[in-house]
Amino acid sequence: MKKLITIMAYIAISFASANATTYYVNIGLATGANDGSSWTDAFKSLDAATTAANNNAGVDEVYIKGAISYPGSAWTMSVDNYYGSFAGTESNPTQRPLNDNDGNGITEPWEFLFPTVFTSGNNATAINSSAAILDGFTITHTGTRDNSMFTTLISPAGSTVQNCVFTGSSISYTNMAQNNGGCLIKTLGTFKNNLVEKNNVSVTYSTVDIKIAPILDVPTPTSSVVISGSIFRNNKVTISNTSGTAVTNLKGMILNITANSVVSSVSISDCIVHNNEANYTGGGSNPTASRASIVGSLNFSASLTSDVYTNCLFANNKTTNMVSCMHVMQNTNVVHKGYNNVFWNNQNTVSSTSVTSAVSMNSSSAQNTSSVFSNNYLDVAKTGSWDPSGTTVWNATTNQTNLSKSNTGSNSPLFKKTPMNGTDNIIGSFQSAGTELTAINEADWRLSSNTSYLYQKGAATSITGILKDKADKDFVTANPSVGAYEYDASITTTLKVNDDLSNIFSTNSNGVISKYEGQIQVISFIGKIIQDIKITYGQFIPLSQGAYILRFTNNKGVFSQKVVF
């Protein structure tokens, strides 16, 4: 009987897979059958593709053309895979061309040459995502709500949000008199290789101590959650409370973990949180928010097994009238762990008195003795009472608090390119055009030298299961570098041009056509990677007029050539 059930289950899975279909969407298509069967006959709306996928058996693939803005109020997805940012000729998502859009010399997985932009002006939730995979979208949401809250993206348990950009959103909650928290992103699955930047969230209230985590929230998870390889930069949160009451329920303003149910773990690894700002204005005798911070792990009476922060960087963030860059609340039900993280050049202003506090750890109850913070590097000492019951959660031997605030000199991190304006560090959020915005966009947090104070200072035991850094480079087996990047000696802007690629590419006035399968990088003469894509035989790579270096890689080696159009 057991064997029969197994066979029947296999047949059911095979049947569902056989019925899975790829649908195509191009809102700008002027011709064709518009039945979604190909790029030439693509659907002309997201809703049409969603309906078709929802009505079809199996997990379908929905491919959506890029270089187009898809405006809408709200989008409710089916349980399928949604991929955006296609040029409109590809046969699978791996062929989508990438581009160094922010100009920092790193081509990230979310930097598509032809982004698919979803914009919403809905004064309620913009995207209810039941998608198994949401990949390759740029999402912008503008909305205002009086005495009620909403969320830009809701991503359910088990889903994956990857290679997406959340940018330029402006969310306002006014006159709040009830506690039903909202945020920009709510995730209960996997959130990896995403950029969250230049978003603004403002909240005003006067009658309740509301619970809110404005940018990204992991609320009451019921399964394991993974946040990895993502950058949170240049976001701003402004909260005003005129009641004069004490505030204890505000949490992590940029990244927050809350647990009120059973879950095995929440893992945050290889993430960069920089140049964000969170401002709180209180009233009366309570001007500060006692548990609010840039990043928060506040798990009250929960059964969460653990949350683990590994190989992350928290830099140049600013808080006003909040406790710190990171605030962790502990109890006996929760295991908190933090390994190989960097806290550098954050600014915390409390009650108009400028103080610096990178990590605040406290609790009114006994600690879980399995919790441990080790091999973290700070430029100031941590604050708070981690160990009221006599445990040793904070490892005073391996954590270092003498990291230089400068990017030069002794004990310096020696990041490749930090946001600087002249000789002054840019701290907090700068979203309007200018030197500060450009510097934030172009920041490169890789280690520029093996003389960095962070080089090989990490704990190898902390990266069990986390074998790659932010750039997908292997961590060393023992004593990896601390932070989001392993030191890479091969990083250079000096390009060697030594091969003839005429047998690999043919050229015309608009670009090149490949004659082989492999990986191509299109590089400017100053060393900036313009495109970095996998290519197949006969694939066309469009290029504007100019001079480039093509670097081609396949199983026979690496070849490069100067090309001028």
N, C-alpha and C positions, 0 to 999 in steps of 0.2 A: 504493500500500500504506500509506504514511504517513497519507494522508487517511482511509483506511478505519479504521485504528487509532484516529485522533482521533474519528471518528464513533462507533465502538464504545465508547470511553471516555466520551463524552458521554452515550450511551444508558445506560451502567452507572450514571453519577452520577445521571441523571434518574430511573432506576428506584429507586435507593436513596433519593433524596429523596422520591419518591412514596410509598414505604413507611414513611417516618418518621412517628411517631405521638406525640401528647401523652398522657402518663399522669398521673393525679391520685392523690394520697395524702392520706388523713386518718385517722390512727390512732384518732381519737375518734368516727368516724362510726358511728351506731347503726342506720342503715337503708341501703337501696339495694342494687344488684346486686353491689357491691364488685368490679367488673371493671376499674376504673381508667379508665373511658371518660369520666368527667365528675366535677365536684365532688360531685354528688349520688350518684354510683355509684363513688366513689373506692376504691382499694385501702386496706386497713386495716393494711398493714405496708410498711416500706421494702424488705424482701427480695422481696415479691411484685412490686413495681414494677420492681425491678432485674432480676428473672428475666424479666419480660415484655419489658422494653427490650432485654435481652441476646439474646432469641430473635427479635427483630424486626429486619428489615433497615433500614439507614440509621441516622443519628444521631438518636435520639429525645429528646424533651423530657419531663422528669419534674418535675411541679409538686407541692410538698409544703406542706400547710397549716401555718401558724404558730400562735403562742400555745399550742403543745403541746410537751412534752418527749418525745423519742423515745429511750427507754433501750435499750441494747444492749451486747453485749460487743465485737463487731467487725462491720464493714460493708465488704464488697468490692463496689465499684461496677462497672457495665458501662461501655463506652466511649460514653457519652451525655452529655447536658446535664442537670444537676440544679440546680433552683432551689427555694429554701426561702422562708419568711416571707411566704406569701400569707395574706390575710384569708379566702380561700375562695370568692371570687366573681369574681376577675380572669380575664381571658382571655389576658394575657401578663405577663411579669415587670416591664415598665415601670410597671404600675399598682399595684405593691405600695406601700402607704403607709409613709412614713418618719416618724421622730419624733426629737427631740433627747433621746435617752435619758440622756446624761451631764450635761445641763444647762449646757453651756459656750457656748451660743448659736450653735453650728455644727451643722447637720444633715448628718452624714457619710453616704456611700453605704451603710454597713453598719448604720446606725441604723434598723432596721425597727420599725414599730409592733407587729407581730405576729411576733416572731422564732421561727424553727424551731430548737429546741435538741436537739442530739444529745449524749447523755451516755454515757460508757463507763466501766465499772469493770474493764476487761480488763487483765490483767497481761501484755499483749503489745500488738502494734500494733492501734490502734482502727479506723483507716480506711485501707484500701488503695484509693486513688482512681485508677481508670483513666478517670475522667470527663473528657470534653473540656472541660466547664465545670462548676465547682463554685461556686455563687453563693447567698449569703443564708442561711448556716448559722451558728449559735452552737455551738461545740464545746468540751466539757469532758471531761477524761480523768483518772481517778485510777487509778494502778497502781504496783505494787512488783515488782521483779525482783531475785533474788539471783544474782550472778555472771553476769549476762546483760543485754542492753539491748534496747530496742524503741523504736518511734516512734509518736506519736499520729496523724499524717497523712503518708502517702507520696503525693506528687503527681509523676507521671512527666513525662518530656520532652514538650514540646509542649502540655501541658495548661494550663488557666487556673484559678486560685483567686482569686475576687474577691468583694468585699462580704461577707466573713465575719468572725466574731469568734471568737478563741481565748482563752478566759477561764477562770480558776478551776481550772485543772488542777494536780494534785499528782502529780509523777512522782518515784519514788525508785529508785535503783540502789544495791544494797548489796553489800559484800564483793567488789568487782570484782577478778578475777584474770586477765582476758583483754581483749584490745583489739578490741572490735567495736562501735564507737560508736553511740549512740542520740541522739534529740533529740525535741523536740515537733513540729516541722514540717520535712519534707524536701521541697524543691521543685526541680524541674529545668525548669520552664516559666515561666509568667507568674504573679506574685504581686502583685496590685494592689488598692488600696482595701480593705485589711483592717486590723483592730484586733487586736493581740496584747497582752493585759493580764492582770495579777494571776495569773500562772502561777508555780509553784514547781517547781524541779528540784533534787534533791540526789543527790550521788554520794559513795560512800566506797570507797576501795581502798587496797591496801598493797603490791602486788607488781609492778605494771606501770606504765609511763608511758603512760596511755591517751590515745587521740585522741577527743575528744568536743566537740560544739558543741551545748549543751543546748536552746536555744530554736528558732532557725531556721538550717538548714544548706543550703548549695548544694554538694552533694558530687559530685565527679568529673563535671561536666556534659558532655554530648555534643552539645548544641545551645545556641543563645543563650538566656540567662535574663534576665528583666526583673522587677525588684522596684520598685514605684512606689506613691506616694500612700498609704502605709501608716503606721500609728503603732504603735510598740513602747513600752509604758509600764508601769511598776510591776510588772515581772517580777523574780524573785529566783532566783539560782543559788548553791548552796552546795556546795563540793567539799572533801573531806577526804582527805588522803593521809598515812598514818602511817608510811610506809616509810623516810622520810628521804632517798630518792633524788631526784636532780634531775629536774625536770619541764619538758619542752620541747614537748610535743605538744598541750597544751591550747590552744584557739584563741579565736575570737570567741564569747563566752558568750551574747550576745543575737542577733547576726547574724554569720554566718560564710561565707566563700567559700573553697572548696578546689578545686583543679584538678589532676587527674592524667591528663587526657585532652584530646583536641583539642576546642576549642569556640571560636566566633567572639568572644563577648563576654558579660560579665555587667554589666548596667546597674542601678544603684541610684539612684533619683531621687525628689525631692519626698517623702522620708520623714522622720518625726520619731521620734527615739529618746530618750526622756526618763524620768527617775526610775526607772531600772533599777539593780539591784545584783548584784554578783558577788563572792563571798567565797571565798578559798582559804586552807586551813590545811595547811601542809606540816610536815615533820618534820625533826629533826636539824639539819644545817647548810644545808638547802635549804628555807627557809620560803616562798619565792615561786615562782610559776609564770611562767617567763621570757618566754613568748610569749602568755599569756592576756590578754584585754581584753574590753571590752563589744562592740566590733566588730573583726573580724579578716579580713584578706586574706592568707592564708598559702599561697602556691602553690609547692610544691616540685617542681622538675624537671618542670614542666608545659609543655604546649604551648598554654595559654590565650592567646588573642590579647590580650585586655585586660579589666580590670575598671574601671568608671568610676563614681565617686560624684559626683552633681550635685545642687545645691540641696537638701541635707539639713541637718537640725538635730540636734545631739547635745547634750543639756542635762541638768543635774542628775543625772547618772549617778554611781554610786559603785563603786569597786573596792577590794578589800582583798587585798594581797599579789599583785597583778597589775601589768602594766606601764603601762597607760594606758586611756583611753577607746577609742582606735583604735590597732591595731597592724598594720603592713603589712610583710610579708617579701618581699623583691625578689630576682629573678634575671634572667638574660639572656633567658629565654623569655617573660617576662610584661611587659605594658605596664600600669602602674598610673596612673590619672588621677583627680584630684579638683578640682572647680571649684565655687565659690560655696557652700561648706559652712560651717556655723557650729558651733564648739565652745565651749560656754558653761557655766560654773559646774559643771564635773565635778570629782569628788574622787577622788584616787588615793592610797591608803594602802599603803605598801610597808614591810614589816618593822616595823610599829608606828610608823614615822616618816612623818608626814603630808607628802606632796609633791603638787604638782599637775603633771600631764602630760596634755595633751589628745591629742596624736598622737605615737606612737612609730614611728619608721621605721628599720629596720636590715637589714643583710644581711651574710653572710659571703662573698658572691660579687659579681661585677661587676653593674652595674645595666643595665637596658635603657634606652638613651639616649632612647627615645621617651616614657618615663614623665615625667609632670609634674604637680605640684600648684600651682594658681594661683588667686588671688582667694578664698582661704579666710580666715575671720576667727576668731581664737582669743583667749581671755583669758589664755593663757600661751604660752610658746614651745614649739615642737615639740622632741622629744628624739630621740636616736639618730643613727647615722651613715648618712645616705642616700647619700652620694657618695664612697665609698672609692676609686672609679676615676676621680674627677675630673669626673664629669658634674654637671649642675645640675638634678636632679630637682625639688628644692624651690626654687621661685622666691621668693627672699628679697625681691624688690622689690614684688611684687603681694600676697603673703600678709601679713596684718597680725596681730600678736600683742598688740595693745594694746586689745582690746575690753574694756569695763568689766565687772566682775563684778556690778555693780549694775544694776538696771533703771531707774535714774534717773541724771541727771547727764550729764557729757560722755562721749563714746565709748560710749554706752549703746545696747543693741539696741532698747529701748522696745517689748518685746513687750506685747500687749494685756492678757494676764492670766497671770502666771507662778504656779506653786505657791508660796505664801508662808504662813508661820505667824507672824503679827505682823510683825516686821521681819526675820525670819530666813528664808533660803531653805530649802525642803525638799529635801534631797538624798538620793537612794537610794529604796528601796522601802518603802511603808507600805500594808499591805493590809487591816488591820483597820479597823473603823468609827471615824471620828473626823475631826478637822479636816484632818489631812494627806491622808487618802484623798479627801475631798471636793475639796480644793485640786488634787490631781493630776488627778482626773477632769474638773474644770472649767477646766483650763489652756487658754488660747487663745494660740497662738504666732504669730498674725498681727502685723504691725507696726502699731502704733497711731498713728504719726505719720510724716510725711515728714522729720522731724528725726532719725529713727532713724539710728544710725551705719551700719546695714546698707542704707540706702536707696540704690538705684542705684549700688552699689559692685561689682556682679558683672561678669563677663566675658561678653559676648554670644556669643562663639565657643563657650562651654561648653554652650549650650543648643540646639545643633543637634539637631533631632529631638525636643527636649523643650520644647514651646512653651507648655505649660500649667503652672500652679503647683498646689499641693496643693488649692486651692479651685476648680480648673478655670478660673482666670482667666488671661488671656494675659500672658506676660512682655512687658515693654517690648522694643522692637526693639534698643535699645542700652543697655548698662549696667543690667541688671535688678537688682532688689533681691536681696540675698544671703540664703540660707536657703530654707525650704520655701514661703514665701509672697511673692508680689509685693505691694508696698504697694497698698492699695485705699482710696482716699479716700471711697468711698461707704459704708463700714462705719459704721453709726450705730444707736443705739437710739431715736432720735426718729422716730416714725411719723406720717405724714401721712394723715389719713382724710378723703377728699374726694369720694367717689363713692357712688352708689346702685347696688347690685349685684342689685336685685330682678329685673332682666331676665336676670341671669346665673345666679343660684341661687334655688332655693326652699328653705324651711326647715321643719323640724318640731321636735318636742321632743327628738329624738335626734341631730340634725345637719343637714347641708345636702345638697341634690341639685343637681348641675350641669346647666345648660342649654346649655353650650358645651364645646368641647375647649380645653385650655390647661394652664397650670401654676398651682397654688394653693399659697400658703403660709398656714398658720394660725399666728398670732402672738399671744403673750400681751401684756398691757399693759406689761410691763417689757422687751419687745423680744425675748423668747425664741421662736425658731421651733419650734413644736410639731409641725407636719407640713409637708412640702414634697414634693408629688407631682404627677405628670402625671395629668390627668383626662380622661375622655371623656364624651360626652353621656349623661345619665341616671345617672352614677356617684354613689353615696352616700358621703359622708364623715362618719363618726360623730364626735360631739363630746360630751364630758361637760358638765354644767351649768357655766356660767361666762360670762365676757366675753372676747371675742376680737376680733382684727382679721383679716379675710380679705384677702389680697393676691392678685389674680387677674391673670395675664399671658397674653395671646394676641397674634396678629399685629396687633391694633389698638392695643396699648398695655398700660399697667399701671393697674389699678383697685383701690381698697381701700374697705372699709366696716367699721364696728363692728357686731358681732353679739353679742347677749346671749341666753342660754338660761336 
